[in-house]
Amino acid sequence: MTSKSLSIKTAKEPANNPEIIKVPESTDQVACDGGHPALGHPLTYYRFDGADYVECGYCDRRFVRRK
Protein backbone atom coordinates (compact mmCIF):
# COMPACT_ATOMS: atom_id res chain seq x y z
CA MET A 1 0.00 0.00 0.00
CA THR A 2 1.47 3.34 -1.00
CA SER A 3 1.18 6.45 1.12
CA LYS A 4 -0.43 9.54 -0.39
CA SER A 5 -1.74 12.68 1.23
CA LEU A 6 -5.15 12.26 2.83
CA SER A 7 -7.87 14.81 3.45
CA ILE A 8 -9.23 14.41 6.95
CA LYS A 9 -12.58 15.84 7.95
CA THR A 10 -13.56 15.67 11.61
CA ALA A 11 -17.25 15.62 12.43
CA LYS A 12 -18.73 18.45 14.53
CA GLU A 13 -20.36 15.91 16.88
CA PRO A 14 -18.05 12.87 16.85
CA ALA A 15 -20.41 10.75 18.95
CA ASN A 16 -23.14 11.11 16.31
CA ASN A 17 -20.99 11.58 13.21
CA PRO A 18 -17.74 9.61 13.08
CA GLU A 19 -14.63 10.88 11.33
CA ILE A 20 -14.54 10.63 7.53
CA ILE A 21 -11.18 10.01 5.87
CA LYS A 22 -10.90 10.44 2.10
CA VAL A 23 -8.40 8.21 0.32
CA PRO A 24 -7.29 8.06 -3.33
CA GLU A 25 -9.68 6.19 -5.64
CA SER A 26 -6.96 3.64 -6.45
CA THR A 27 -6.71 2.55 -2.78
CA ASP A 28 -7.64 -1.11 -2.24
CA GLN A 29 -6.95 -1.43 1.50
CA VAL A 30 -6.81 0.84 4.57
CA ALA A 31 -5.68 0.35 8.17
CA CYS A 32 -7.21 1.89 11.29
CA ASP A 33 -5.89 2.04 14.86
CA GLY A 34 -8.30 4.62 16.26
CA GLY A 35 -5.90 7.49 15.66
CA HIS A 36 -4.54 7.84 19.18
CA PRO A 37 -1.85 5.63 20.73
CA ALA A 38 -3.26 5.54 24.27
CA LEU A 39 -6.96 5.67 23.43
CA GLY A 40 -6.99 3.80 20.13
CA HIS A 41 -7.86 0.20 19.33
CA PRO A 42 -6.05 -2.78 17.77
CA LEU A 43 -4.72 -2.15 14.28
CA THR A 44 -7.25 -3.50 11.79
CA TYR A 45 -7.17 -3.70 8.00
CA TYR A 46 -10.13 -3.27 5.67
CA ARG A 47 -10.46 -3.97 1.94
CA PHE A 48 -12.81 -2.01 -0.30
CA ASP A 49 -13.69 -5.03 -2.49
CA GLY A 50 -15.49 -2.81 -5.02
CA ALA A 51 -17.29 -0.63 -2.43
CA ASP A 52 -16.98 3.17 -2.33
CA TYR A 53 -16.36 3.19 1.43
CA VAL A 54 -15.55 0.99 4.44
CA GLU A 55 -16.23 1.61 8.12
CA CYS A 56 -14.03 0.61 11.04
CA GLY A 57 -15.73 -1.92 13.28
CA TYR A 58 -14.16 -0.38 16.39
CA CYS A 59 -14.40 3.40 16.05
CA ASP A 60 -16.83 3.80 13.10
CA ARG A 61 -14.36 5.91 11.10
CA ARG A 62 -15.44 5.91 7.49
CA PHE A 63 -12.82 5.61 4.75
CA VAL A 64 -14.21 6.97 1.47
CA ARG A 65 -12.61 6.60 -1.95
CA ARG A 66 -12.35 9.94 -3.78
CA LYS A 67 -13.84 10.12 -7.25
N, CA, C, O and CB atoms as a CASP TS submission, in Angstrom:
PFRMAT TS
TARGET T0000
AUTHOR 0000-0000-0000
METHOD Language model
MODEL 1
PARENT N/A
ATOM      1  N   MET     1       0.848  -1.162   0.000  1.00  0.00           N
ATOM      2  CA  MET     1       0.000   0.000   0.000  1.00  0.00           C
ATOM      3  C   MET     1       0.896   1.227   0.000  1.00  0.00           C
ATOM      4  O   MET     1       1.794   1.340   0.835  1.00  0.00           O
ATOM      5  CB  MET     1      -0.966  -0.003   1.213  1.00  0.00           C
ATOM      6  N   THR     2       0.661   2.145  -0.927  1.00  0.00           N
ATOM      7  CA  THR     2       1.473   3.345  -0.999  1.00  0.00           C
ATOM      8  C   THR     2       0.829   4.459  -0.201  1.00  0.00           C
ATOM      9  O   THR     2      -0.390   4.508  -0.040  1.00  0.00           O
ATOM     10  CB  THR     2       1.678   3.775  -2.450  1.00  0.00           C
ATOM     11  N   SER     3       1.669   5.352   0.295  1.00  0.00           N
ATOM     12  CA  SER     3       1.180   6.451   1.121  1.00  0.00           C
ATOM     13  C   SER     3       1.023   7.694   0.268  1.00  0.00           C
ATOM     14  O   SER     3       1.965   8.113  -0.405  1.00  0.00           O
ATOM     15  CB  SER     3       2.132   6.723   2.305  1.00  0.00           C
ATOM     16  N   LYS     4      -0.163   8.284   0.290  1.00  0.00           N
ATOM     17  CA  LYS     4      -0.428   9.539  -0.392  1.00  0.00           C
ATOM     18  C   LYS     4      -1.093  10.458   0.606  1.00  0.00           C
ATOM     19  O   LYS     4      -1.582  10.007   1.642  1.00  0.00           O
ATOM     20  CB  LYS     4      -1.313   9.336  -1.665  1.00  0.00           C
ATOM     21  N   SER     5      -1.117  11.760   0.297  1.00  0.00           N
ATOM     22  CA  SER     5      -1.742  12.684   1.233  1.00  0.00           C
ATOM     23  C   SER     5      -3.232  12.400   1.345  1.00  0.00           C
ATOM     24  O   SER     5      -3.893  12.079   0.358  1.00  0.00           O
ATOM     25  CB  SER     5      -1.506  14.135   0.797  1.00  0.00           C
ATOM     26  N   LEU     6      -3.747  12.522   2.556  1.00  0.00           N
ATOM     27  CA  LEU     6      -5.151  12.260   2.828  1.00  0.00           C
ATOM     28  C   LEU     6      -5.825  13.532   3.298  1.00  0.00           C
ATOM     29  O   LEU     6      -5.216  14.336   4.003  1.00  0.00           O
ATOM     30  CB  LEU     6      -5.310  11.145   3.871  1.00  0.00           C
ATOM     31  N   SER     7      -7.069  13.719   2.919  1.00  0.00           N
ATOM     32  CA  SER     7      -7.869  14.811   3.453  1.00  0.00           C
ATOM     33  C   SER     7      -8.656  14.259   4.621  1.00  0.00           C
ATOM     34  O   SER     7      -9.370  13.266   4.481  1.00  0.00           O
ATOM     35  CB  SER     7      -8.812  15.430   2.367  1.00  0.00           C
ATOM     36  N   ILE     8      -8.531  14.892   5.761  1.00  0.00           N
ATOM     37  CA  ILE     8      -9.228  14.413   6.946  1.00  0.00           C
ATOM     38  C   ILE     8     -10.269  15.447   7.353  1.00  0.00           C
ATOM     39  O   ILE     8      -9.962  16.628   7.515  1.00  0.00           O
ATOM     40  CB  ILE     8      -8.233  14.135   8.111  1.00  0.00           C
ATOM     41  N   LYS     9     -11.497  14.986   7.513  1.00  0.00           N
ATOM     42  CA  LYS     9     -12.579  15.844   7.952  1.00  0.00           C
ATOM     43  C   LYS     9     -13.100  15.293   9.270  1.00  0.00           C
ATOM     44  O   LYS     9     -13.528  14.141   9.339  1.00  0.00           O
ATOM     45  CB  LYS     9     -13.712  15.932   6.882  1.00  0.00           C
ATOM     46  N   THR    10     -13.064  16.107  10.309  1.00  0.00           N
ATOM     47  CA  THR    10     -13.560  15.668  11.606  1.00  0.00           C
ATOM     48  C   THR    10     -14.985  16.152  11.779  1.00  0.00           C
ATOM     49  O   THR    10     -15.287  17.313  11.500  1.00  0.00           O
ATOM     50  CB  THR    10     -12.661  16.184  12.755  1.00  0.00           C
ATOM     51  N   ALA    11     -15.851  15.286  12.230  1.00  0.00           N
ATOM     52  CA  ALA    11     -17.253  15.622  12.429  1.00  0.00           C
ATOM     53  C   ALA    11     -17.415  16.629  13.562  1.00  0.00           C
ATOM     54  O   ALA    11     -16.610  16.654  14.492  1.00  0.00           O
ATOM     55  CB  ALA    11     -18.066  14.361  12.721  1.00  0.00           C
ATOM     56  N   LYS    12     -18.451  17.458  13.487  1.00  0.00           N
ATOM     57  CA  LYS    12     -18.726  18.446  14.532  1.00  0.00           C
ATOM     58  C   LYS    12     -19.162  17.760  15.821  1.00  0.00           C
ATOM     59  O   LYS    12     -18.809  18.218  16.907  1.00  0.00           O
ATOM     60  CB  LYS    12     -19.806  19.437  14.068  1.00  0.00           C
ATOM     61  N   GLU    13     -19.911  16.685  15.725  1.00  0.00           N
ATOM     62  CA  GLU    13     -20.361  15.914  16.879  1.00  0.00           C
ATOM     63  C   GLU    13     -19.871  14.485  16.698  1.00  0.00           C
ATOM     64  O   GLU    13     -20.613  13.646  16.187  1.00  0.00           O
ATOM     65  CB  GLU    13     -21.924  15.967  17.038  1.00  0.00           C
ATOM     66  N   PRO    14     -18.628  14.185  17.109  1.00  0.00           N
ATOM     67  CA  PRO    14     -18.048  12.873  16.849  1.00  0.00           C
ATOM     68  C   PRO    14     -18.887  11.696  17.344  1.00  0.00           C
ATOM     69  O   PRO    14     -18.870  10.634  16.723  1.00  0.00           O
ATOM     70  CB  PRO    14     -16.709  12.804  17.473  1.00  0.00           C
ATOM     71  N   ALA    15     -19.613  11.859  18.435  1.00  0.00           N
ATOM     72  CA  ALA    15     -20.415  10.747  18.948  1.00  0.00           C
ATOM     73  C   ALA    15     -21.524  10.370  17.968  1.00  0.00           C
ATOM     74  O   ALA    15     -21.887   9.199  17.858  1.00  0.00           O
ATOM     75  CB  ALA    15     -21.019  11.108  20.313  1.00  0.00           C
ATOM     76  N   ASN    16     -22.057  11.356  17.260  1.00  0.00           N
ATOM     77  CA  ASN    16     -23.142  11.106  16.312  1.00  0.00           C
ATOM     78  C   ASN    16     -22.653  10.967  14.879  1.00  0.00           C
ATOM     79  O   ASN    16     -23.305  10.319  14.060  1.00  0.00           O
ATOM     80  CB  ASN    16     -24.154  12.215  16.389  1.00  0.00           C
ATOM     81  N   ASN    17     -21.520  11.564  14.571  1.00  0.00           N
ATOM     82  CA  ASN    17     -20.986  11.577  13.211  1.00  0.00           C
ATOM     83  C   ASN    17     -19.505  11.236  13.250  1.00  0.00           C
ATOM     84  O   ASN    17     -18.680  12.117  13.492  1.00  0.00           O
ATOM     85  CB  ASN    17     -21.213  12.955  12.536  1.00  0.00           C
ATOM     86  N   PRO    18     -19.149   9.984  13.017  1.00  0.00           N
ATOM     87  CA  PRO    18     -17.737   9.608  13.081  1.00  0.00           C
ATOM     88  C   PRO    18     -16.889  10.307  12.016  1.00  0.00           C
ATOM     89  O   PRO    18     -17.402  10.854  11.040  1.00  0.00           O
ATOM     90  CB  PRO    18     -17.601   8.108  12.933  1.00  0.00           C
ATOM     91  N   GLU    19     -15.602  10.269  12.236  1.00  0.00           N
ATOM     92  CA  GLU    19     -14.629  10.882  11.329  1.00  0.00           C
ATOM     93  C   GLU    19     -14.706  10.256   9.943  1.00  0.00           C
ATOM     94  O   GLU    19     -14.890   9.046   9.807  1.00  0.00           O
ATOM     95  CB  GLU    19     -13.209  10.742  11.891  1.00  0.00           C
ATOM     96  N   ILE    20     -14.563  11.094   8.910  1.00  0.00           N
ATOM     97  CA  ILE    20     -14.535  10.631   7.526  1.00  0.00           C
ATOM     98  C   ILE    20     -13.146  10.906   6.979  1.00  0.00           C
ATOM     99  O   ILE    20     -12.655  12.033   7.047  1.00  0.00           O
ATOM    100  CB  ILE    20     -15.641  11.329   6.656  1.00  0.00           C
ATOM    101  N   ILE    21     -12.520   9.884   6.440  1.00  0.00           N
ATOM    102  CA  ILE    21     -11.181  10.015   5.869  1.00  0.00           C
ATOM    103  C   ILE    21     -11.272   9.690   4.388  1.00  0.00           C
ATOM    104  O   ILE    21     -11.698   8.599   4.009  1.00  0.00           O
ATOM    105  CB  ILE    21     -10.150   9.079   6.591  1.00  0.00           C
ATOM    106  N   LYS    22     -10.870  10.644   3.550  1.00  0.00           N
ATOM    107  CA  LYS    22     -10.905  10.441   2.103  1.00  0.00           C
ATOM    108  C   LYS    22      -9.560   9.895   1.645  1.00  0.00           C
ATOM    109  O   LYS    22      -8.506  10.412   2.018  1.00  0.00           O
ATOM    110  CB  LYS    22     -11.245  11.764   1.357  1.00  0.00           C
ATOM    111  N   VAL    23      -9.610   8.843   0.832  1.00  0.00           N
ATOM    112  CA  VAL    23      -8.401   8.210   0.321  1.00  0.00           C
ATOM    113  C   VAL    23      -8.444   8.221  -1.201  1.00  0.00           C
ATOM    114  O   VAL    23      -9.524   8.348  -1.777  1.00  0.00           O
ATOM    115  CB  VAL    23      -8.257   6.758   0.862  1.00  0.00           C
ATOM    116  N   PRO    24      -7.303   8.091  -1.868  1.00  0.00           N
ATOM    117  CA  PRO    24      -7.292   8.062  -3.327  1.00  0.00           C
ATOM    118  C   PRO    24      -8.170   6.937  -3.871  1.00  0.00           C
ATOM    119  O   PRO    24      -8.296   5.883  -3.247  1.00  0.00           O
ATOM    120  CB  PRO    24      -5.865   7.904  -3.839  1.00  0.00           C
ATOM    121  N   GLU    25      -8.767   7.164  -5.022  1.00  0.00           N
ATOM    122  CA  GLU    25      -9.675   6.188  -5.639  1.00  0.00           C
ATOM    123  C   GLU    25      -8.993   4.851  -5.912  1.00  0.00           C
ATOM    124  O   GLU    25      -9.651   3.811  -5.924  1.00  0.00           O
ATOM    125  CB  GLU    25     -10.234   6.747  -6.938  1.00  0.00           C
ATOM    126  N   SER    26      -7.695   4.871  -6.127  1.00  0.00           N
ATOM    127  CA  SER    26      -6.961   3.644  -6.451  1.00  0.00           C
ATOM    128  C   SER    26      -6.654   2.790  -5.216  1.00  0.00           C
ATOM    129  O   SER    26      -6.111   1.694  -5.350  1.00  0.00           O
ATOM    130  CB  SER    26      -5.666   3.994  -7.158  1.00  0.00           C
ATOM    131  N   THR    27      -6.992   3.274  -4.025  1.00  0.00           N
ATOM    132  CA  THR    27      -6.709   2.549  -2.784  1.00  0.00           C
ATOM    133  C   THR    27      -7.560   1.292  -2.690  1.00  0.00           C
ATOM    134  O   THR    27      -8.773   1.345  -2.893  1.00  0.00           O
ATOM    135  CB  THR    27      -6.957   3.449  -1.563  1.00  0.00           C
ATOM    136  N   ASP    28      -6.931   0.159  -2.382  1.00  0.00           N
ATOM    137  CA  ASP    28      -7.643  -1.111  -2.239  1.00  0.00           C
ATOM    138  C   ASP    28      -7.833  -1.500  -0.779  1.00  0.00           C
ATOM    139  O   ASP    28      -8.764  -2.233  -0.443  1.00  0.00           O
ATOM    140  CB  ASP    28      -6.897  -2.212  -2.968  1.00  0.00           C
ATOM    141  N   GLN    29      -6.938  -1.003   0.101  1.00  0.00           N
ATOM    142  CA  GLN    29      -6.949  -1.431   1.499  1.00  0.00           C
ATOM    143  C   GLN    29      -6.566  -0.255   2.393  1.00  0.00           C
ATOM    144  O   GLN    29      -5.734   0.570   2.014  1.00  0.00           O
ATOM    145  CB  GLN    29      -5.983  -2.628   1.723  1.00  0.00           C
ATOM    146  N   VAL    30      -7.169  -0.177   3.575  1.00  0.00           N
ATOM    147  CA  VAL    30      -6.814   0.839   4.566  1.00  0.00           C
ATOM    148  C   VAL    30      -6.594   0.160   5.909  1.00  0.00           C
ATOM    149  O   VAL    30      -7.034  -0.969   6.123  1.00  0.00           O
ATOM    150  CB  VAL    30      -7.920   1.934   4.673  1.00  0.00           C
ATOM    151  N   ALA    31      -5.909   0.856   6.812  1.00  0.00           N
ATOM    152  CA  ALA    31      -5.679   0.352   8.165  1.00  0.00           C
ATOM    153  C   ALA    31      -6.177   1.413   9.145  1.00  0.00           C
ATOM    154  O   ALA    31      -6.072   2.610   8.880  1.00  0.00           O
ATOM    155  CB  ALA    31      -4.154   0.018   8.408  1.00  0.00           C
ATOM    156  N   CYS    32      -6.718   0.968  10.273  1.00  0.00           N
ATOM    157  CA  CYS    32      -7.207   1.890  11.290  1.00  0.00           C
ATOM    158  C   CYS    32      -6.762   1.407  12.665  1.00  0.00           C
ATOM    159  O   CYS    32      -6.845   0.220  12.981  1.00  0.00           O
ATOM    160  CB  CYS    32      -8.750   2.020  11.225  1.00  0.00           C
ATOM    161  N   ASP    33      -6.282   2.362  13.486  1.00  0.00           N
ATOM    162  CA  ASP    33      -5.893   2.039  14.862  1.00  0.00           C
ATOM    163  C   ASP    33      -6.574   2.978  15.856  1.00  0.00           C
ATOM    164  O   ASP    33      -6.179   3.050  17.020  1.00  0.00           O
ATOM    165  CB  ASP    33      -4.364   2.117  15.023  1.00  0.00           C
ATOM    166  N   GLY    34      -7.583   3.689  15.399  1.00  0.00           N
ATOM    167  CA  GLY    34      -8.304   4.617  16.259  1.00  0.00           C
ATOM    168  C   GLY    34      -7.718   6.007  16.297  1.00  0.00           C
ATOM    169  O   GLY    34      -8.360   6.935  16.787  1.00  0.00           O
ATOM    170  N   GLY    35      -6.505   6.171  15.787  1.00  0.00           N
ATOM    171  CA  GLY    35      -5.903   7.487  15.662  1.00  0.00           C
ATOM    172  C   GLY    35      -5.219   8.049  16.882  1.00  0.00           C
ATOM    173  O   GLY    35      -4.706   9.167  16.826  1.00  0.00           O
ATOM    174  N   HIS    36      -5.189   7.326  17.979  1.00  0.00           N
ATOM    175  CA  HIS    36      -4.539   7.841  19.182  1.00  0.00           C
ATOM    176  C   HIS    36      -3.870   6.672  19.900  1.00  0.00           C
ATOM    177  O   HIS    36      -4.537   5.689  20.226  1.00  0.00           O
ATOM    178  CB  HIS    36      -5.568   8.569  20.122  1.00  0.00           C
ATOM    179  N   PRO    37      -2.569   6.762  20.150  1.00  0.00           N
ATOM    180  CA  PRO    37      -1.845   5.627  20.731  1.00  0.00           C
ATOM    181  C   PRO    37      -2.430   5.106  22.049  1.00  0.00           C
ATOM    182  O   PRO    37      -2.562   3.895  22.223  1.00  0.00           O
ATOM    183  CB  PRO    37      -0.423   6.017  20.956  1.00  0.00           C
ATOM    184  N   ALA    38      -2.776   5.987  22.960  1.00  0.00           N
ATOM    185  CA  ALA    38      -3.259   5.538  24.268  1.00  0.00           C
ATOM    186  C   ALA    38      -4.747   5.197  24.273  1.00  0.00           C
ATOM    187  O   ALA    38      -5.190   4.343  25.041  1.00  0.00           O
ATOM    188  CB  ALA    38      -2.987   6.600  25.302  1.00  0.00           C
ATOM    189  N   LEU    39      -5.515   5.864  23.418  1.00  0.00           N
ATOM    190  CA  LEU    39      -6.964   5.674  23.427  1.00  0.00           C
ATOM    191  C   LEU    39      -7.486   4.959  22.182  1.00  0.00           C
ATOM    192  O   LEU    39      -8.697   4.881  21.973  1.00  0.00           O
ATOM    193  CB  LEU    39      -7.647   7.006  23.561  1.00  0.00           C
ATOM    194  N   GLY    40      -6.599   4.450  21.375  1.00  0.00           N
ATOM    195  CA  GLY    40      -6.989   3.805  20.126  1.00  0.00           C
ATOM    196  C   GLY    40      -7.520   2.397  20.333  1.00  0.00           C
ATOM    197  O   GLY    40      -8.012   2.056  21.409  1.00  0.00           O
ATOM    198  N   HIS    41      -7.413   1.589  19.295  1.00  0.00           N
ATOM    199  CA  HIS    41      -7.857   0.201  19.330  1.00  0.00           C
ATOM    200  C   HIS    41      -6.864  -0.639  18.540  1.00  0.00           C
ATOM    201  O   HIS    41      -5.957  -0.076  17.928  1.00  0.00           O
ATOM    202  CB  HIS    41      -9.302   0.050  18.756  1.00  0.00           C
ATOM    203  N   PRO    42      -6.995  -1.947  18.528  1.00  0.00           N
ATOM    204  CA  PRO    42      -6.052  -2.779  17.766  1.00  0.00           C
ATOM    205  C   PRO    42      -6.026  -2.381  16.290  1.00  0.00           C
ATOM    206  O   PRO    42      -7.051  -2.010  15.719  1.00  0.00           O
ATOM    207  CB  PRO    42      -6.422  -4.266  17.899  1.00  0.00           C
ATOM    208  N   LEU    43      -4.869  -2.462  15.695  1.00  0.00           N
ATOM    209  CA  LEU    43      -4.720  -2.151  14.281  1.00  0.00           C
ATOM    210  C   LEU    43      -5.522  -3.149  13.467  1.00  0.00           C
ATOM    211  O   LEU    43      -5.330  -4.358  13.594  1.00  0.00           O
ATOM    212  CB  LEU    43      -3.232  -2.165  13.860  1.00  0.00           C
ATOM    213  N   THR    44      -6.417  -2.647  12.635  1.00  0.00           N
ATOM    214  CA  THR    44      -7.250  -3.500  11.792  1.00  0.00           C
ATOM    215  C   THR    44      -7.141  -3.034  10.351  1.00  0.00           C
ATOM    216  O   THR    44      -6.955  -1.848  10.082  1.00  0.00           O
ATOM    217  CB  THR    44      -8.726  -3.483  12.264  1.00  0.00           C
ATOM    218  N   TYR    45      -7.259  -3.978   9.428  1.00  0.00           N
ATOM    219  CA  TYR    45      -7.170  -3.698   8.002  1.00  0.00           C
ATOM    220  C   TYR    45      -8.512  -3.969   7.353  1.00  0.00           C
ATOM    221  O   TYR    45      -9.208  -4.921   7.707  1.00  0.00           O
ATOM    222  CB  TYR    45      -6.062  -4.540   7.337  1.00  0.00           C
ATOM    223  N   TYR    46      -8.869  -3.119   6.394  1.00  0.00           N
ATOM    224  CA  TYR    46     -10.130  -3.267   5.673  1.00  0.00           C
ATOM    225  C   TYR    46      -9.868  -3.162   4.184  1.00  0.00           C
ATOM    226  O   TYR    46      -9.063  -2.339   3.746  1.00  0.00           O
ATOM    227  CB  TYR    46     -11.162  -2.204   6.123  1.00  0.00           C
ATOM    228  N   ARG    47     -10.552  -4.001   3.399  1.00  0.00           N
ATOM    229  CA  ARG    47     -10.463  -3.974   1.939  1.00  0.00           C
ATOM    230  C   ARG    47     -11.749  -3.386   1.387  1.00  0.00           C
ATOM    231  O   ARG    47     -12.828  -3.626   1.929  1.00  0.00           O
ATOM    232  CB  ARG    47     -10.208  -5.401   1.357  1.00  0.00           C
ATOM    233  N   PHE    48     -11.639  -2.614   0.307  1.00  0.00           N
ATOM    234  CA  PHE    48     -12.813  -2.005  -0.300  1.00  0.00           C
ATOM    235  C   PHE    48     -13.636  -3.030  -1.092  1.00  0.00           C
ATOM    236  O   PHE    48     -14.863  -2.937  -1.116  1.00  0.00           O
ATOM    237  CB  PHE    48     -12.391  -0.855  -1.210  1.00  0.00           C
ATOM    238  N   ASP    49     -12.996  -3.987  -1.728  1.00  0.00           N
ATOM    239  CA  ASP    49     -13.693  -5.028  -2.488  1.00  0.00           C
ATOM    240  C   ASP    49     -14.819  -4.469  -3.352  1.00  0.00           C
ATOM    241  O   ASP    49     -15.931  -4.998  -3.353  1.00  0.00           O
ATOM    242  CB  ASP    49     -14.251  -6.070  -1.541  1.00  0.00           C
ATOM    243  N   GLY    50     -14.525  -3.394  -4.090  1.00  0.00           N
ATOM    244  CA  GLY    50     -15.490  -2.813  -5.020  1.00  0.00           C
ATOM    245  C   GLY    50     -16.417  -1.776  -4.404  1.00  0.00           C
ATOM    246  O   GLY    50     -17.142  -1.104  -5.138  1.00  0.00           O
ATOM    247  N   ALA    51     -16.421  -1.621  -3.084  1.00  0.00           N
ATOM    248  CA  ALA    51     -17.289  -0.634  -2.426  1.00  0.00           C
ATOM    249  C   ALA    51     -16.660   0.751  -2.502  1.00  0.00           C
ATOM    250  O   ALA    51     -15.454   0.880  -2.715  1.00  0.00           O
ATOM    251  CB  ALA    51     -17.547  -1.024  -0.950  1.00  0.00           C
ATOM    252  N   ASP    52     -17.478   1.789  -2.328  1.00  0.00           N
ATOM    253  CA  ASP    52     -16.979   3.166  -2.332  1.00  0.00           C
ATOM    254  C   ASP    52     -16.445   3.588  -0.970  1.00  0.00           C
ATOM    255  O   ASP    52     -15.690   4.555  -0.873  1.00  0.00           O
ATOM    256  CB  ASP    52     -18.077   4.116  -2.764  1.00  0.00           C
ATOM    257  N   TYR    53     -16.838   2.859   0.097  1.00  0.00           N
ATOM    258  CA  TYR    53     -16.363   3.191   1.435  1.00  0.00           C
ATOM    259  C   TYR    53     -16.348   1.941   2.320  1.00  0.00           C
ATOM    260  O   TYR    53     -17.021   0.949   2.040  1.00  0.00           O
ATOM    261  CB  TYR    53     -17.245   4.289   2.065  1.00  0.00           C
ATOM    262  N   VAL    54     -15.559   2.023   3.394  1.00  0.00           N
ATOM    263  CA  VAL    54     -15.553   0.991   4.437  1.00  0.00           C
ATOM    264  C   VAL    54     -15.598   1.703   5.783  1.00  0.00           C
ATOM    265  O   VAL    54     -15.133   2.836   5.907  1.00  0.00           O
ATOM    266  CB  VAL    54     -14.283   0.051   4.327  1.00  0.00           C
ATOM    267  N   GLU    55     -16.155   1.042   6.783  1.00  0.00           N
ATOM    268  CA  GLU    55     -16.227   1.609   8.121  1.00  0.00           C
ATOM    269  C   GLU    55     -15.476   0.717   9.092  1.00  0.00           C
ATOM    270  O   GLU    55     -15.547  -0.510   9.012  1.00  0.00           O
ATOM    271  CB  GLU    55     -17.691   1.789   8.566  1.00  0.00           C
ATOM    272  N   CYS    56     -14.753   1.350  10.014  1.00  0.00           N
ATOM    273  CA  CYS    56     -14.030   0.614  11.038  1.00  0.00           C
ATOM    274  C   CYS    56     -15.030   0.013  12.022  1.00  0.00           C
ATOM    275  O   CYS    56     -15.949   0.695  12.474  1.00  0.00           O
ATOM    276  CB  CYS    56     -13.016   1.531  11.770  1.00  0.00           C
ATOM    277  N   GLY    57     -14.853  -1.237  12.345  1.00  0.00           N
ATOM    278  CA  GLY    57     -15.732  -1.924  13.278  1.00  0.00           C
ATOM    279  C   GLY    57     -15.535  -1.505  14.721  1.00  0.00           C
ATOM    280  O   GLY    57     -16.387  -1.790  15.563  1.00  0.00           O
ATOM    281  N   TYR    58     -14.433  -0.836  15.029  1.00  0.00           N
ATOM    282  CA  TYR    58     -14.163  -0.384  16.392  1.00  0.00           C
ATOM    283  C   TYR    58     -14.630   1.056  16.625  1.00  0.00           C
ATOM    284  O   TYR    58     -15.397   1.324  17.550  1.00  0.00           O
ATOM    285  CB  TYR    58     -12.675  -0.499  16.692  1.00  0.00           C
ATOM    286  N   CYS    59     -14.162   1.979  15.781  1.00  0.00           N
ATOM    287  CA  CYS    59     -14.402   3.399  16.049  1.00  0.00           C
ATOM    288  C   CYS    59     -15.354   4.060  15.061  1.00  0.00           C
ATOM    289  O   CYS    59     -15.622   5.256  15.174  1.00  0.00           O
ATOM    290  CB  CYS    59     -13.102   4.135  16.041  1.00  0.00           C
ATOM    291  N   ASP    60     -15.868   3.307  14.098  1.00  0.00           N
ATOM    292  CA  ASP    60     -16.826   3.804  13.105  1.00  0.00           C
ATOM    293  C   ASP    60     -16.263   4.855  12.153  1.00  0.00           C
ATOM    294  O   ASP    60     -17.023   5.513  11.443  1.00  0.00           O
ATOM    295  CB  ASP    60     -18.006   4.375  13.805  1.00  0.00           C
ATOM    296  N   ARG    61     -14.937   5.022  12.129  1.00  0.00           N
ATOM    297  CA  ARG    61     -14.365   5.908  11.103  1.00  0.00           C
ATOM    298  C   ARG    61     -14.795   5.377   9.760  1.00  0.00           C
ATOM    299  O   ARG    61     -14.886   4.167   9.552  1.00  0.00           O
ATOM    300  CB  ARG    61     -12.795   5.993  11.202  1.00  0.00           C
ATOM    301  N   ARG    62     -15.062   6.297   8.843  1.00  0.00           N
ATOM    302  CA  ARG    62     -15.441   5.907   7.486  1.00  0.00           C
ATOM    303  C   ARG    62     -14.330   6.322   6.534  1.00  0.00           C
ATOM    304  O   ARG    62     -13.931   7.486   6.494  1.00  0.00           O
ATOM    305  CB  ARG    62     -16.803   6.549   7.069  1.00  0.00           C
ATOM    306  N   PHE    63     -13.840   5.360   5.772  1.00  0.00           N
ATOM    307  CA  PHE    63     -12.819   5.612   4.748  1.00  0.00           C
ATOM    308  C   PHE    63     -13.540   5.632   3.410  1.00  0.00           C
ATOM    309  O   PHE    63     -14.146   4.639   3.009  1.00  0.00           O
ATOM    310  CB  PHE    63     -11.664   4.519   4.772  1.00  0.00           C
ATOM    311  N   VAL    64     -13.471   6.768   2.719  1.00  0.00           N
ATOM    312  CA  VAL    64     -14.206   6.966   1.474  1.00  0.00           C
ATOM    313  C   VAL    64     -13.213   7.158   0.337  1.00  0.00           C
ATOM    314  O   VAL    64     -12.263   7.932   0.442  1.00  0.00           O
ATOM    315  CB  VAL    64     -15.169   8.183   1.578  1.00  0.00           C
ATOM    316  N   ARG    65     -13.457   6.430  -0.759  1.00  0.00           N
ATOM    317  CA  ARG    65     -12.610   6.605  -1.951  1.00  0.00           C
ATOM    318  C   ARG    65     -13.052   7.858  -2.704  1.00  0.00           C
ATOM    319  O   ARG    65     -14.231   8.027  -3.016  1.00  0.00           O
ATOM    320  CB  ARG    65     -12.684   5.348  -2.884  1.00  0.00           C
ATOM    321  N   ARG    66     -12.082   8.737  -2.991  1.00  0.00           N
ATOM    322  CA  ARG    66     -12.354   9.944  -3.779  1.00  0.00           C
ATOM    323  C   ARG    66     -12.668   9.562  -5.207  1.00  0.00           C
ATOM    324  O   ARG    66     -12.136   8.586  -5.735  1.00  0.00           O
ATOM    325  CB  ARG    66     -11.159  10.919  -3.737  1.00  0.00           C
ATOM    326  N   LYS    67     -13.527  10.332  -5.822  1.00  0.00           N
ATOM    327  CA  LYS    67     -13.838  10.118  -7.253  1.00  0.00           C
ATOM    328  C   LYS    67     -13.418  11.307  -8.059  1.00  0.00           C
ATOM    329  O   LYS    67     -13.594  11.320  -9.277  1.00  0.00           O
ATOM    330  CB  LYS    67     -15.334   9.849  -7.469  1.00  0.00           C
TER
END
